Amino acid sequence: MLRRLATAVVARPRLVLATALVFLVAAGVFGAGVTSHLKVGGFDDPGSESSEAGRILEGTFGGSTPNLVLQVTARSGDVDSPGVAEAGRLLAERVGSEPGVTEVGSYWSSNSADLRSSDGRSALILLHLAGTPEQAARSTEGIVDRLPADDPAVQVRAGGKLGLASEIDTRVDQNLKLAESIALPTTLVLLVVAFGGIVAALMPLSLGIASILTTLLVLLGLAKLTDVSLYALTVATAFGLGLAIDFGLLMVSRFREERSGGLEPREAAIEAVATAGRTIVFSAATVTVAMTGLLVFPTYFLRSIGLAAIAVVTVAAVSAVVVLPALLALLGSRVDSLAVLRRRDGLATDSRFWRRTAAAVTRRPGRAAIPVVALLIVMGIPFLHAQFATPDERALPAGSAARQVTASMRSDYPADQTDAVTLVTTTHRESLGPLAAQISTLDGVASAEGGPGRYAHGVQVAGPGGASARFDSGTAGYLLVHPDADPQSVSAQDLVRAIRALPGVHENQISVGGPTAELLDSRSAIMSRLGLALGIMAAATFVLLFLLTGSVVLPLKALLLNVLVLAAVLGAMVWIFQDGHLAGLIGATPAPLNIAMAVLLCCISFSLSVDYEIFLLSRIKEARDAGASTEDAVVVGLGRVGRIVSSAAALLTVTLLSFSTGLSFMQMFGIGTALAVLVDATLVRGVLVPAFMAVAGELNWWAPRPLRRLHRVIGLSETAARHSRPAVPAPPVSPVPVPVAPY
């Protein structure tokens, strides 16, 4: 099928390229405004108890807690100074009339001590913006843009949930542009080094640029059909760019190899598609399957990234086996023009280094593999004490205004109004009074307030009044419980569990919400589906690798090594981002890992690992099908693909690190995935795979008799796709001196 496709493509290369160009121009034009269609957040489970509580509060009461906070700081004097007080009152009146604002309260209107800092130099204006998260985000953007920047009396900064989201949104957009400006030129330099020439280097890079443009159009289409997270733009762009360059690298390398074997340009392009193209299609299928695992999660952050990644990798594979062969067929020998580096062993030929490495490892597999396995196990140990949370202000750099406001609210004010635990009911409003008194006695509760009044330590400190009327709509009612701990802390989580366990809460069908409840529900939703997601990925990968190799041993080996690498990478992320080692170097604040990003890191690292596994196994099986022994096939296969895999890993690492700036959870994703890629491309492909295959010998290719018969019917063979011409012999490798004593 691929050979027929390639024949049709090289027969009309100009038509193929013209069609691709029109598509890319359209993608760039229509996809340019995609960010306005993407949604903020996506970390919460829409079917959870906390989400239900939020919907009732928003729909019935217009919200219960402030979601945008303005901190007004006196430039001189305190917040009661005449000039500062006047500026505060005027600002509160102005923002209260902004579109979307349903509630406004300030220190200067209520004279509440809770809204005045302990040193008296700052005070708060609390706002609630109604509507969907996207509507509230747009309203926030307008308010923040119009805040006074040069008022001589006060300095104003925005914080709270929407203030944080607004700044994160801005930084995501800025970081994406910065990442692209770093990744593309750096990638070009590395490709020139790899290929030795500018024209050849531009081929994979062109595929990467096309992937970026296509990603914009793909996300726009998905946003019309379902919720798509803003972070999907960064992740899908980095992922698509990296994979497109990998596929382009593999295709151009194979084309040059076939040309060096004496084929004409069009024949070489066809042969490259029939061999390397088959590997690309197989790799894309495996990555697609791995990303399918993300679709089982209820949070649209993970779901939308899974959908975007599937679409992007499909487009990258199609471009690699359709558009790139057309371009190579037209260029022919000119693909090697504009040479910068003259190399006797171009990328298309065997790598002497990787052949020597494979020969040394297969001679002493135990001695080579045991230190590597021990290193990965040691790297994974910190994961045993991993903690997980949802993103908070610590995701932003220390100098962030929104982060500073949020931190100040917890340290400088008697109570943080935005961290309250909410209890809402539409059926048993009469139960809220006794519950408020009971909950106020629980450990970790500063106070509980609602329609019946305010309670602290079991004592009513304020009775029903005018302000308490907002807690009762006549058909529904709610309570606010103010904890005395950080909402992400263990004690705050224990408090929510204790509240939910109270008989009155369960019996009266009262929903518990708020930031801490959202954290618990989100984590529960992800953990409850994690086994299913991993099962889908593992089963599908096993099936695909079986179809490629005809073995049940090699797929099991691949899964085992993947688990080892992922454990090591997650352990390293705990050591860096949670425990704080190297945090100062990268500008991150120690905090629990973002559970959704950790799952995403695992899925993408898993798919890339299997991607490189397919690159290597395809060449090993090709050599074995040509008559080589298993050990010789490993040496030949790693020699032929080792430089491609290591070059692809270096290029992908540059891309991932370029996209890992600014936000700590994006840093974790970029650094973690880059580490997984580097470990896999060097220690796993260069040491553990050859060592395992050397020890297993012919057992590598074992499968039960029924499965062997099945593979003969539906399996795929590299040699079946090739012409019956002599294989290009690999250059000889000098013997590698090894100790006499066997291991």
N, C-alpha and C positions, 0 to 999 in steps of 0.2 A: 504493500500500500504506500509506504513512504517513498519507495523507488518510483512508483507511478506519479506520485505527487511531485517529486523533485524533477522528473522528466518534463512534466507540464509546466513547472515554474521556469526552468532554464530555457524552455522553448519560447517563452514570451517574457523575458526579464524586465523589459522597459514598461510593459503594461502592469506588471506586479508592483514595480517601484512607484509608478505614477499613482496607482490606486492607494498604496500605503501612504504616500505623501499627502494626498487629499484627505485621507482619514486622520492623519496626525494634525493637519491644519485645523480640521473641524474639532478635533479633541481639544486642541489648545484654545480655540475660540470659545467653545461652549463650556469647557471645564474650568475656565479662568475664574469664575465666580463661585466655585463649589463651596468655599468656606462658609458662605452665607446660608447654605442648606444643611450644614452639619450641626450636630447637637452637642451641648456641653454635658459633662457627667457621663451617665450610663453605667455607673458602678453599682446601682441599687437593683434589687430584685422587685419588679413591678407587682408581683403576686404576693409579696411578703406582708406581714402584719404592720410593719412600720410604714410601708408604702400606702397601705389602706388607711392608716391613721392620717398620713399626710394629705391624702385626697379628700377625706372628710373635713379636715380642718380648713383646707384651701377652699373647698366648694361651699361649706356652710358658714365659716367665719372669716373667710378671706385671709387665712393664715393665723397662726397663734404666736409665733416667735419672730423677732426681727430677722430678716435675711440680708439686709444691707445696713452697715454701721458706718457713720461718719464720726471720726474723732477730731474734735476741735481743740487745738492746743494754743494757749496764749503765748504770744511772742514775748510779752513782758507782763509782769503781774500774775494774777490768777483768773479763773473763769468767772469770778464775780466782779472783776474790774469793769467799770461802765462801758468802755470801748469794746472789750471782749464779749461781755454779755449782750450788747447790742448786735454785734456781728453774729453771735450764735443764734439769737432770736430771728434775725433776718434770714439767715441761711436755712433754719428749720422751716420758716414760712415758705421760702422759695421752693425747697426740694419737696415740701408737702404737696405742692400744686403740680408736681411733675407727673406726666402720664404714667399710669401703672401703680402709683403709690396709693395704697389703701389705708395704711396706718402710719402715723408719725408721732414720735414722742421725743422730748429732749429734756436735758437738765434744766434749761431755762423756762420751760413751760410747767414742769412737774415739781421742780426743786427736790427731786429724789436723790438721796445720798448714794444710791446704787449707780447713778449715772455720773458721779463726780469722782475723779481719781483721788487716791489717798493723799497726794501732794497738792491737790487743788489746781494744778496747772492745765489740766485737760478735762473735757467732759464729752458726753456722747449724744448724738442724734440717732435714734433708732427708727428704721424704716422697714415696712413690709411691702414688697412689690409683688402684685398678683399676676396670674397668668401662667402659661406654660414656662418651663425653664428657659426656653429660647426667647419668649416674650420678655420675661424678667431680665434676661441677660442683655437684650437690646435696650431696655429701659435703664438698666444699670450703666451701660456704656454712655448713654446720653447724660445721665446725672454726673458720672465721674468726669466726663470731658468738660462739663461746665462748672466744675468746682473752682473756687477762686484760688489762683496760684500765687498772686502777689498782694494779698490783703495785708496791710501793715499791722493789723491787730492780731490775726490768727493764722495758723497753719492748719489745713484740712486734709485728712487722709481717709481713704475708703477701706473698709474691711468687712468682716462678716462673711457669710457663705457666698453671697453674690460678688462681694469685693474680691475675694480670693479667686473665684471663677473667672472674673473679668481680667484679672492680671495674668492668670494662667493662660487664658485664651490669647491674649496679646503676645505672651512669650512663646507660645507654640507657633504662632505665625512668624514671629521674628526668627526663631530658631530654625524653622524649616528653610527659610531663605538663606540663612547663614550656612546651614548644612549643605545645601545644594551648591553654594558658591565655593565650599571647601572640597566636597566630595568629587565633583566633576573634574576640576583641573588636576587634583592629586591622583585620581584614577587614571587620567590620561598619561601622566608621567610614568606611573607604574606599568601601564600597558605598553608604553614605548620601551621600557626596560625589558619587559617580558618578551615582546615580539621583535625588538630591535629596529622597528620602523614605524613611522608615523601613520601611514595609510592602514596597515594591519591593525594598529592600535585603535584607530578610529572606528573600526567595524563593531567591536563589542560596546564601545562607548556610545555609538549611534543607537544601538539597541537599548542601552540604558536610558538615554534621553527620550527615546520613543516610549519607554515604559513609564517615565514620569508623566508625560503628556496623556498617555492612555489611562494612568491612574486617576487623573483628575476627572476624565469623562466617566470612568467606571464608578467612582464615588458619587458623582452627580446622579447617575442612573439609579444607584442603590438608594440614595437619599430620597428619590421620588417614590420608592416602594416601601422603605422601612426606615427605622431610626438608625442613623449612622453617627458614631461618636467622632468628635473633632480629632481625637488622637489617632483615628484610623488613617487620616491623611498622612501623618508623619510615619507611622509604622508601615503602611502599605507602600509609601514612596520609597522608604529605605529598603524594604523587602523586595519590591519589584525591581528597583535599580540594581541591587546586588545580584538577584537571580538572572536578570537579563544579561548582565555583564558575564556572569558565569557561563550561561548558555552560549553567548557569543564567543567567549574564549574557547570553549570546547569545539564549536563548529569551525571557527577559523583555523584552529590548530589541526583539526582533522583534514580540512581542505588543503592546507599546506603539506601535510603528510602524504596525502594522495597525489598531490602535484609532484612531490619529490620522488614518488614511485613511478612517474612517467605518464600519468594521465593528463589529458587535455583539460582546460578549465571547466568546461561544462560537464565532462565525465567526472572530474574530481568533485564538483559540487553535488552531483547526483550521489556519488559514493559517500560523501560526507553526510548527506541527509540519511542515506540508508543505514549508516553505522552510528555516527555520533548523534544524528537526528533521532534515532531510535532510543538512544540513551537519554536524550533530552525529554522526549515524550514520556518515557518511563519515569524519569525523575519528576517531571511536572505532575504526573498522576500520583506519585507518592506524596509530594508536597500537598497536593489538593486533598488527599485523604487525611493527612495530618491536620490540615486546617479545618476539615469537616468536624473534627473533634470539638472545635470551639463553638459549633452551632448548637450544641446541647445545653449550653449555659443560658440562664434566663436574663442575664445582664447584657444589654445591647452593646456595651463597650467591647466585650469579647466576641459577641455574635457578629457585629458589623465588621470587625477586623478580620474575622474568619471569612466572611463573604468577600470582602475586598481583596484579601490575599488570594483566594481561589480565583477570582476574576483576573487579577494581575498576573499570576503565574501562568494562567492559561494563555493570556495575550502574549506574554514573554516567550512561551514555548512555540506558539504559532508564528510569531515574528522570526524566531530563530530558525525554523524549518521551512519557512516560506519566503520571507522578505530577504533575509541574509543570504541564502543561496542564490537568489536572483542577482544581488549585488556582487557576490563573489564570481558568478559566472561572467558578468560583464567586465569586471576588473581583470580577471585572469592573473597573469604574471605581475601586473601592476600593483597587486596587493602587497608586494614586497618592495615597492618603490619608496623613496624618501627615507632610505635606511639611515638610522642614527648610530646604531651599534652593530658592528660586524661580529657575528657570533658563528663559530663553527658548528655548534650544536644548537640550532634554532629550536624554538618551542615545539616544532612539529616532530622532532626526532626524540630518541630516547634520552633520558636524563641519566648520566653516569652516576651522579650522586645517589639518586633514589634506587638505582639498580644495585649499587654497592651496599646501601642501607638494607635493602630487602635480602640480599645474599647473606649479610652478616647476621641479621635477625633470624632467618630461617635455619642458619647453622647452629645458633645458640638461642633458641626461642625462650627458654625459661629465664636465662640470665638477662635477656633484654626486656621481657614483659613484667617480671615481678617488681622491679623498682617503679615502673610506670603505674602499675595497679596500686602499689602502696602509696604513691604520691596522690593519686586520685581519691583514695579512701581517706587519707589525712585531710585533703582539701574539703571533703564532704562532712567532716565531723562537726563543724559549727552549725550545720543545718539541724542538728538534733535539738538545739534550743531556739529555733526560729520562732518569731512572732509575726503576726500578720495584722494589717489594718487597712483602712481606706485612706486615700490622700488627704492630708490636711495642710496647714500653713507651712509645715516643715518641708513640703515639696518645693517651695520657692526659695530663692537665695536669701541669705540673711539680711541683705539690704532692701528687700522688697517692702514697699509701703503697706500692702495688705497683710503681709506676715507680721510686721511690727505692730499694727493695730490689733490684730487677733491675739498676739502674745501679750500686749499691754492690757487687754480686756481681762485676761486671766490673772495677771499679777498685780495690777494697779487699781482694780475695782472690786467692791464687795462681792458682786455676783456677775457672772457672764450670762446675760439674758439670751444669748444665742445657743447655749449648750443644754437647754432644758430638756428633760424627758417629758413627753406628752402622753396623757391618757385621755382617750376620747370615746364617747359612747353616744349612740343614737336611740338607745332603748332603756337605759337605767340611769337617768340623770340623778336620781335620788341617792344613789350609792356613792356619789363622788365625795360628799362631805365626810362620811366615816372613813373613806379611803384616804382622803387628804390627811386626816389626823393620824391614821395608822402608818402611812408611808413616811410621814415626817419623823417617825421614831427610828427608822431604819438607819443603819450605819452608812455614812457617806452622803446623807441628805442635809442640805443647808436649810431648805424650806420647801413647802408645797402650798400652792395657791390655786384658787378657783372661785366659782360662784359662791360657795359657802364661806369664803374668807381665806386668810393666810395662816398657816400652821408652821411651827418650828418646834422640834423635839416633843411632839405630842400636844403642845399647848397652842391654843388659838391666839395669835398675836395681832390679828386684824379681822374684824367682822365683815359681813357683806356690806357693800357700799356701791357708790356709783361706778367705780372702776371695775368692780367685780361683775357687773352686768354683761361685760363682753365675753364672759366664760359660758353663757347660757343663751341659746337661740330660741328656746321654747320647744324645740324638737331634739336638740343635741346639746351636749355639754362636754367640757374638757377641763383637765387639770394641768398645771405646769409644776414639775418637780425639778428644783434647782440642786444639782449635785455639787459637792465641794471638791471635785477632782476633775482632771482633764478628761474629756469625753472619750478619748482613745485608751485611757488607762484601764488596767485590770480591775481596779476598784469600781470604776464607773460601769464596766461590763457586768461585774457581780451585782451591782445595784439594780440594773435593768432585769437581770435574771430573777433577782429576789422580788421585784415588783410584779413581774409576770407570774411568779409562783404563788402570789397571794390568792387565797380562795375567792375573795371578792372580785378580783380582776377577771379570773377565768369564768366564774359563775355568771357574771353580769355582762359577759361578751364585750369587754372593754379592750380596745386596741391600744397598744403601747408603741409610741414612735419617738422621734428625736434622733440626733446624730449617733448616739451610742447604740440605740436599737437598730438603726440602719446598718451600722458596722456589723453587728451580730447577725442580722438577717442576710446581709450580702455574703459574709463569710460562710454561713450555713448553706446558702444556695449554691455557692461554688463548690464547697467540699462535698455536698450531696451528689453532685453531678460529675465530680472529678474522676471517679472510678469508671463511669460510663465513657467519658471522653478518652481516657487512657486506653480503655479496652477497644474502642473503635480504632484508634490510631495503631495499636499493637496488632490487632487482627488483620487490618487492611494491609499494613506494612508486611506482615508475614506472608500474606497471599501474593502480593506483588513481587516480593523477592523470591518466592517459590517459583512464580511464573518466569522470572528472569533466569534463575539458576537451576531449577529442577531439584533443589535440595531443601530439606527441612532443617538441616543443621546450620547452614549459613544465615538464614533469617533469625533463628534463635540467638546465634552469636551476635548479630547486629543489634537485636533488642537488648541483650545483656550489656553490651558495651555502651549503648545509649543511656541506659539507666545509670551506669557508672559515671559517665561524663556529666549527666544532668545533676546527679547528687553532688559531684565536685563543684560544679558551677554555682548551684544554689548555696552550698556551704561557703563558697568565696563571697557571694553576695551578702550573706548574713555577717560574715567577718568584716566586710567593708562598710555596708550601709546600715546595719543594725548595731553592731558592736562599735563602729566608729573608727576602725583602723583605716588609714588613708583618706578618711573623710575630709580632713583639712586640705589634703592635696587636690581633691576634686571639687571642693566647695560644697559638700553635702552635709546635712545635719543628721546625726544618728537618729534613726527612727525605725519602727517595725516595717517589714517589707509590705509593699502593696500587693495584696494577694492576687488581684486580677492580673497585674503586670507579671507576677511570678509565674502564673499559669501560662500567660502568653509567651514568656521567655522559654518555658519548657516546650511548648508546641512548636515554636519556630526553630529552636535549636534542634529539636528532634527531627523536624523535616529537613533541615540543612544537613544534618548528620547522615540521614538516609540518602540524601542527594549525593553526597560524596561517596557513600558506600556503593551506590549504583555506578558512578563514574569508574570506580576501581574494579568492582566485580565484573563489569562488562568487558574490560580489557583482559582480566584474568581468565574469564570463561572463553573469550575469543582465542587466547593462546592455548588453553587446554583443549578446546574443540579442534584446534589445528594439530594436536598430537603431543603437546608438551606435558610433562609430569606436573603434579600439583605444585611442588616447590619451584620448578622452573617457570611455571605459569605465573606464580606470585611475583617472581623476580622480574619477568618480562612485563607483566601488567603494571606493577608499581613503577617500573622504569618508564613506561610509556605514558602513564597518567599522573605520576607523582608531581611533576613540575606544574601540570595544569591545575591539579587540586591545590597545591601550595600557593600558586599565583592567584587562583580564584579566592582562596581564603584570605590572602593579603588584601586583595581588592575589596572583598566584602567587609573585612575588618575596618578598613578606612571609611567605608560608607556608614557602617553602624556607629563608629565612634564620632563621625561628623554629626550624626543625628542625635547624639546623646548629651546635649548641652542644656544648661539652664535648670530644668526641673529634675528633682532627684529621682523620681520614679522613671523618667525617661532615661536618665543616666544609668539606672540599674538595668533597664532593658538593653540599652546599647552596649554597655560594658559587659554585661552578662552574656549576651548573645555573641559578641565579638570573642570573648574568652572561650565560649563553647566551640566556635568555629576554629579558632587557633589550636585548641587542644585536639579537636577531632582531626584536623588536617595534618597534624604533625605526629602527636603521640599515638593516636588511634590508628590512622591510616598507615603511618610509617613504621609503627612498632607492633601494636597489639593485634591488628588484623593479620600481618604476615606471621607473627608468632603463633597465633591460634591456628591458622591454616597449616603451618608447618607441623604442629603437634597432631592435628586431626588427620592429616594426610588424605587418603582416599575417603575417609569418613565425611569429609567436607561435602561430598556430592551425594550422600546417602538420602534416600527417601523410601518409605514403604512401597511395596510393589504396586498397589492400586494407584498411589499418587504418581509413581513413575509413568504408568500408562496414561494417566490424565495429563501429565506434562507433555508427553509426546503428541497429544492431540491439541492442547490449547496453549502450551508453553511457547516461549519466544527464543529464537536462536540467532546469535550474531552472525554466525557463518552462513546461515541460510539466506541472509540478505545480501551477501557479497557475491561478486563475480567469481567464477572459478579460475582466478589467476593466482600465481604464486604470491604468498604473503611477503611483504617487505621484511627482510631479516633484520633483527635487532642487532646493534653493534655489540661486539664481544665485550665482556667485562673481565678485567684482570682479577685473578683470584684474590680474595680478601684473607689476609693472614688471621688465623684464629688459634687459640690455645689447643693443645693436643688433647687434653683431658675432656671427655664428653661431659655435657651437663645433663 
